[in-house]
Amino acid sequence: MVDLTGITSATGTGTTRGDNSAAKLADDFDDFLTLLTTQLQNQDPTDPMDSNEFTNQLVQFSSVEQQIQTNQNLESLQSLLEMNNIASAATFLGSDALIMGNKGDHDGSSGITWQYQNTAATEDLTVQVRSETGTLVYSEAGSTSLGLHTFDWAGIDTAGNPVAPGEYTLNISATNADGAALSPPIAVRDTITAVDTSGLEPIFTVGPNEVGQSDILQLVHRN
């Protein structure tokens, strides 16, 4: 079962900064009109007030109102983009992702799939699966040919007995013909169980790993 707690909605009933600014502007404009009306009613007919100042203030109110409206539109656009990002990230949940790394989650039945790539001539190679405590639970000879290889671990120990669910790590011991150690890059395929959209880039929980969307090498949707 996937975890939806990492997804937060971009919608809500709270007011935005644009809404608050618009309300404040409306209050200020009401005060301005009240003051203007009072002064006009009490002005000296023989020495009327200069209307230029009030006209300039009206122009300023109009300019500020337009700016607030622009900000409100931008906030609405940002909210729509956030909702779109959340909806897009949510489609990843429950899918399998291939990422660089050697740690995976064993759920007790399906085991873990890793990939490794021999980029140099390899004489000897052994794959080792270790528990979270570092205990060696499974070992076998791996492929020494150049290129990409897949290792499907069935969730068993070397004797063929099922192991407990949990986090397991793949280590590869490899050497070339001269006995020099090699370090083939390793990738793991695991299920995306949660996504955090609070930052600029969604962060996905892939097994025991947390990665950005750009770190996902391959995405496989389950049927």
Secondary structure, 3 states (H helix, E strand, C coil): CCCCCCCCCCCCCCCCHHHHHHHHHHHHHHHHHHHHHHHHHCCCCCCCCCHHHHHHHHHHHHHHHHHHHHHHHHHHHHHHHHHHHHHHHHCCCCCEEEEECCEEEECCCCCEEEEEEECCCCCEEEEEEECCCCCEEEEEECCCCCEEEEEEECCECCCCCECCCEEEEEEEEEECCCCCEECCCEEEEEEEEEEECCCCCCEEEECCEEEEHHHEEEEECCC
